[in-house]
């Protein structure tokens, strides 16, 4: 039993943080934009309308605030960990140091699914905006090529193509690709600001009545659904080994990106539900629809074009994050070592990048967005909860460890974080729990059949014994 819960020493991890195979190119500004790029995407451009129409009505702002509070607790935990143990791997690395190898493996396995599914869902949503953009020029793709088989089509081809294009961009190197990412994020922030400014002139307070048509239960259900919209800030902690001065820059990037995104979500939802009735928002391109409804077709066209560019930043962030988890796990021997090899010229784990990109492209081309979002939600809630557990353990086992950022009110806030995550998990559909359970069982099979035998910690123990 002890072997299943063997841990990495903090000293070993800090030594690993000096790893030179990944190039340190990211500053606080880059991290904040990477976080905003990952968070602001399908959530604000797609889920806002769908959740307002089906779950919460105008009170969708409270759904977003609820989700942001749960994320905020987790963000403080992430900030302390990232500033204390600046090593790639996010919650995988943190649980490896505090709980043990088998839990770390399952957390890494869960993170892989979260990042892959989120990236695929976003690519799926991007396809809708891309087709709307083309229709603005009088051209549209055949329905069979933009629709998944379950909905009567053949494949979502644009989703596959954009995923592979961004995978290629990331394979060129972090230094080069971050410039493109920063541009995409700034474009996205511009179109959201444009929507808020233009839409504000058409707000009718009467559209906010009734404000909470589905009651408190609708707000909570909406909070569980839009939690997907906040996934992203945690992806920053996977970049730790590529960050300049991580003890300072990682907490800034994690917390500032979450605060900025929450303000943006609330502002967009207030304008959106104020311009048209929440009942009309059951469409995947809600922002463009709202502006079309008040005759602002030119602005709607600009927003559709900006969304095509802006959503690409989300796909970028999640391919990047999934690749770094794969890199970390394979470096530890829990997955084949080939995934930890980096290209000498670019410093990028090329095989991992292309594997993630190809799998993500196939998922986005053939599977439904709603199913992807719920599966990503449950995995993210589990990992966020585990970060709360891990921070309590780290405080007990290493009270004098140097911390760049210290989370306040431990263990109260971490416990609240864990309970909040469990509360939202309970509100997810039973089918989501079933699919997620299958994924976890598969992860256990991989650990027992491969990871346990090839773990670097196991091989070190065997060498000592001999």
N, C-alpha and C positions, 0 to 999 in steps of 0.2 A: 504493500500500500504506500509505503514511504517513497518508493521509486516513482510512483505516479505524480506525487506532489513535490518532487525535487525542484529547487528554485535556482534561478540565476542570482549570483551575488551582486549587490549594488556596485561594488568595486569593479567587477567584471563589466557591468553595463557602462559605467562611466569611462572605463578604458575603451570600450567599443565605440563610445560617442566621438572618440578622436579618429575614428575610421576615415581613411583617406580615399577609399574607393568611390565615395560619393562626393561631388564637388560642392563646397559651401558658397552658394550664390544668392540666397534669399534674405532680404532685409525685412523690417517691420511693415513697410509699405507694401512690399510684394506679398507678404503673408496675409495682410488685411484684405488685399484685392483677391488673393487666392480663396480666402474664406468667403468673401462676398460673392465671388464667382461661383463657388460651390453651392451656396445657400440660395441666392436669388436666381431663380430659373423657372423650372416647371412649377414650383410652388406658387409664385406670384403670377405667372403668366397663364397657368392652366388650373391648378387646384383651387385658387381663390373663388372662382366662379362656381365650380362644381360643388364645393363644400357649402357655399352660401345658399345655393339652390336646393340642395338635398338634405343638409344636416342642420345648419345653424341660422340661416337668414342673415340679416344685417349684423346679428350678434357674432358673426364669424370673426369679428375683431377680437372678441373674448376667447375664441378658440385658438387664435394665433398667440394671444397673450399667455394663455394657459400653457401652450406648447413651449413658448419661449421661456417661461418660468422653470419648467422641467429641464429644458436645455441649459438654462442659466446655472442651475445647481451643478449639472454635469460639467459645464464649461469651467467653473471654478476649480473643480477636481482636476480636469484636464490641464488647466493652467499651472497648477502646482506640480503635477507630475512632469509636464513638458519642460518646466524650468529646473526641475530637480534631476530628472533622468532624460537628457536630451538625445534619445536614441530612437531611430525609426521603428515603427511597429505599433504605435498608439496603445490601445488597451491590451493588445497581445503582449507587448513588452511589459506593461505595468503589472499584469496578473502573473507573468512569469517570475517577476521579482518578489511578489507578495504572497501569492497563493500556491502556485506550482505549475508544473509542465502540462499536465493533462487539461487543466482549466485554460491555460494560456493557448494551447492548441485549439481548443473549441472556440475560444474568443477570436483567434486569428481566422479560423474557419468561418465563423459567423461574419466577421468583418469583410472577408472576401465576398460573401454572398450579398451583404449590404451594399458594398461599393459597386459590384457588378450589376445588381438589380436596379439600383438607383440610376446608374449611368445608362442602362438600357431603357428604363422608363423615361428618362429625360430625352434620349435620342428619339424615342417613340413620339413624345410630345413635340419635339423639334420638327418632325416630319409634317405635322399638321400646319404649323406656321409657315414652313417652307412652301407647301402646296398653296396656301392662301396667298403668299407673296407672288408666286408664279401666276396665279389667277388674276392678280392685279394687272398683269401685262397681257391678259387674254389667253394664257397658256396654262394647261393643267396636265398632270400626269394621269395615265390610266388608273382607274380605281383599283384594279387588280394589283398594281405595283405600289400602292400606298396603304394597303389594307392587309392585316394579318389573316391567316387561313380561318381562324375561329369566327371572324366577322365577314367571311365570304370572299376574301381576296386570295392572292397567292403569296405575297411577301411585302413587307414595308421596306422597299428598296432604299429610299432616302435615308432612313435610320441606319441601315447597314453602311451606306457610303460615308455618311458623316462620321460615324464611329471609327471607321478604318482611316479616314483622312486625318483625324486628330491623333490616332495612334501613331501614324507616320510622323506627324509633327513632334510628338513627345519623344519618339525614337531618335530625333535629331539632337536632343540634349536639353537639360533644364534651363540653362542660361539663355539659349535662343528662344525656346518655346514660351518662357515666362513673359517676354516682351509682347508676343502675340496675345497671350492670356490677359495681360494688363489692359491691352487695347480693347479686347472683347468685353471685359468687365466695365470699362469706362463708357462704352457704347450702350451697354445694358442700363447703367445708372442714368444715362442721358434720356433714354426713351421712357423710363419709369417716371423721372422728374417731369418730362413733357406730358405724360398721361395725367399726372396729378394736377399740374398747372392748368391744362386745357379743360380737363374734366371737372375741376372745381367750380367753373363758371356755370355748369349745367346741373349742379346738385339740387335736388328737391327734397327737403327734409321729410316730406310726406312719404317718400319711398322707404324711410327708416321705420315706418309703422306698419305692422307690429315689429318691434325691434328684435324680439326673441320668440319667433313663431313656433319653434320646436322645443321651447323650454330649456331648462338647465341640461337635461339629458342630451339635447341636440348640440349644445355648446361643447359638452364633454366628448361626445362622439366625433364632433368636428375637430376637437383638439387632438384626438388620436389619429384622425385622418391627415391633418395638416402637419403633424409631427415630421412627416416626410419632407415638408418644405424647409425644415431647419437642419436637416442632415447636411453636413458640409464643414462646419467649423472644426469638428473632430478630425477631419482629413488633414488639418494643419499639423497635428501631432505626428503624422506619419512622415512628415518632411524634416524631422528634427536634425538629422545628420547633414542636411543641405542648407541649414540656417546659420547665418552669421550672428554671433552672440545670442544663442538660443535662450539663455536664462532670462534675457530682457525681451527679446523680440517675439518669442512664442506666446507668452501671456498677453502681450499687447495685441497680437494678431487674432488670437482666439476670442478674447473678450470684446474687443472693438468691433470685429466683424459681426458678432451676434447682436450687439446693441444696435448697430446701424441697420441690420436686416429686420429686426423687430419693428423699428420705427417705420421703415419702408412698407412692410406688410400691413400695418395698421392704417397708414395713410392711403394706400392703394385700395384697401377694402372699404374704407369710409367713402371714398369717391365713387367706387364701382357700384356699391349698393345704394348710393345717393342719387346717381344718374338714372339708373333703371331699377325696376322691381327685381328683388332677389330671385323671383320665380323665372325670370328670363335668362338667368346666368348659367343654365345647364349646358354650356358649350365649352369646347376645349380651348378656344382662342378668345377668352372673355374680354381682355383689354381692347382688342381691335373691335369686337362686337359692340361694346359700350359706346365707342366713339362713332362707329357707323350709325348707331341708333339716333344720334343727335346731329347727323349730317356732317360730322368732321371726318370725311373720307380721306382727305389728304394726310391728316395727322395719323389716322388709323393705318394708312399705307406706310408711313414712316415708322410707326411702332412695329408693324409686321416685319419690315426690313430689319429693324434693330433687334427684334426678337430672334430672328434667324441667326444673327451674329452673336447676340448675347447668350443664348442658351448653349451655344458651343462651349462657352467657358465652364459650364457645369459638367459637361461630358469630359472636358479636359481635366478638371479637378478630380473626378472620380476614377478615371483611368489611371491617373497619376497615383492616387491613394491606394488603389487595389494592387498596382504594381509594386509599391513599396512594402505592402503587407506580405506579398508573395516573396519578395526579396528577403525580408527579415526572417520569415519562417524557414525558407530554404537555407539561409546562412546558418541557422541553428540546427539544420539536419532534419527538421520535421517534415520537409518536402524535398524533392530531388534537388541536389546542389546546383544543377545547371541553371536554375532560376535565379541564383545569386550572382552569376557572372555578369560583370559590367563591361561595356565596350571601352577600350583604351582611349579612343578619341573623344567620345561624348560623355563618358562617365555614367552612362545609363544602362540599367539591366535590360538589354534589348530583347532577349527571349521572353522574359516576364511581361514586358510591355506589349509585345505582339500577341502573346497567348491571351492576356486579359482583353485586348482589343478585339481579337477574333471571336472569342466566346461572347463578349458583350454585344458585338455586331449581330451574331446569330440570334441571341435572346431578343434583342430589340426588333429584329425583323420578323419574329414569329409569335411573340407572346403579348398578351393584353396588359395595358398600362396600369389598370386598377389593381390587378393581381400582383404586379411587380411592386407597386407602392406599398401595399399592405405587408408583403413579405419583408421589404426593406425596413418598414416601421418596427416590426416585432424584433428583428435582429438588432437594430440600432438601440431600441429601448433596453434590451438585455445587456448590451455592451456598456451603455451609459450607466446602468445600475451597477455593473461590476466595477466600474471606475470608482463609484462611491464606496463600495466595500473595500477596494484596494487602498484607497487613500486613508481609511481608518486603520487598516493593518500597517501601512507604511509609517504612520505617526507613532504607533505602538512599538514597532520593531526598530525604527531609525529616527528617534526624536531629535537627534543633534545633526542630522544630515543638512548640508547647506542647501537652502531653497531660494531660488530667484523670486518666487511668488509664493505667499502663504495663504491658503484658504482660511477664511474666518469661521468661527463657530463649529469647529470639529469636536465631537462627531455629529452634532445636531443637523447641520446642513447636508452632509453626505447621507445620513439616514433618511432625511426628507427627500433627497434625490432618488434613493433606491425605492422608497414607497411610492413616489410620484410615477416612476417608470412602471412599477408593477400595476398601478391603478390604470394607466393608459393601455398597458398590454391586455388587461382583462377586457377592455372595451373593443378589442379587435375581433373579427369574425372567427368562428370555429375552424373554417377551412384554412385560414392563415396559420392557425396553431398546428393543424395537421401537416401542412406542407413544410412548415419550419421544423417540426419534430422529425420528419423524414431526413431533412438536411443535417440535423444534429446527429442522428443515428449514423448517417453516412460518414460524418466527421469522426465519430468514435471508431468506426471500422477502419478508416485510414490510419488513425493513431495506433490502434492495436496491431494492424498488419504491417505498417511501414515506419511511422514516426518514432515509436517507442524504441525500435531497434537501431535506428540511424541517428538518434538525437546526439548532438555533440556533448551534452552533459553526461549521457550514458557512456559514450566512448572515453571521456576523460576519467570517469569513475573506474572503468575497466583497466585503463592504463595504470592508475594509481594502485589498484588491487594486484596487478601483475608485477 
